[in-house]
Every structure is written in structure tokens, then in C-alpha cells.
């Protein structure tokens, strides 16, 4: 199965609505995507959402605006 940009956009919308969602891999349909959310290290309110299939290794990264949810001592206060 070929993964298209539309597939990844649909997945990004699901993750934005619920970062704990369980999503089948759009490439192999046999594994699920692991979701790793990493805040940017500068002061921009953005995060990279890394999506990696546990079965076939297909991966994609989505960069999105993050919401500031409070302050913490290391400055990484993104949701």
C-alpha cells in the first residue's frame, strides 16, 4: 500500500485531537504508529510529532504549533 500526503494529513488531524489515539500504520496496516511529541528547544511554541510504525518502520514527522500550558523551570511548557 502506498502512503500519500492525504493519509498523513488525516493522521495529523487525529493526533491533534487526541495525542493518545491508536492509529494503524497507513503503509503496512499491520502495526500501529508510535507517537513521540518533542518540544522545540528554542522559545518558539512548536512541537515535532514523530510517527513511527512499530511493525514496518515507516516514519513521518509533523511540526505543529503548541499551546503554552503553564511554566516550568526548564522553559519547556508546551502541550
N, C-alpha and C positions, 0 to 999 in steps of 0.2 A: 504494500500500500504506500502511496506517495503522500507525504505530508505537505500541505500547502500553507501559504501565509494565512489564509482564512481559518484553517484549523487552529493555528497558534493564536490568532486574534480571539477566537471563541474561547480558547483555554485561558487566555489572559483575563477575559471578562469574568470567567468563573472564579479564578484565583482572586481577582479584585473584590468580588462579592463575598468570598469565603476562603481565606488562605489555608484552611484545614480540609478543603474539599479533596475527595479521592477521584483522580482523573485517570482513565485508561490511556495508555500511550497511543497517540494518533498514528504512529508509524507501524508498530507491530501488533497492537491490540491485545498483547499477551501480558504485559507488565503495567505497572502504574507509575505515574510521574512522581518523583520525589521533588518537593518544593523547598528551596532554600532561599530565604529572604535576607539580603545583605545590604545594610545601610551604606551610603556613600561616606567616605572618610572626610570629606570637607564639610562646609556648612550648608551645602545645598540640601533641601528636603527631598531627596530622591533615594530610591532603593533599586537594587538589581534583584530580580526574581529569577533564580536559576531553576530550570525544569529539566530533570534527568530521568530517563526511563530506567527502572531497576532491572529490566529484562534485556533490552537490546542496546542500551547506552545512548539512544537518541537524546539530544540535548538542545535547549534553546534558552536564551536569556532575554528577559523583558525588563526595560528600565521604566520606572513609573514614579510619579510624584508621590511623596509620602505625607501623611498627616503628622504634625507635631502633636504628641500626646502628653507631653509633660517634660520636665527637665530632669536629667540625671547627671551625676558627677563627671562622666566622661564625654558629655555633649551629644551622645547618640540617643536622641529622644524621638525616634521616628516609629510610626505604626505601620 
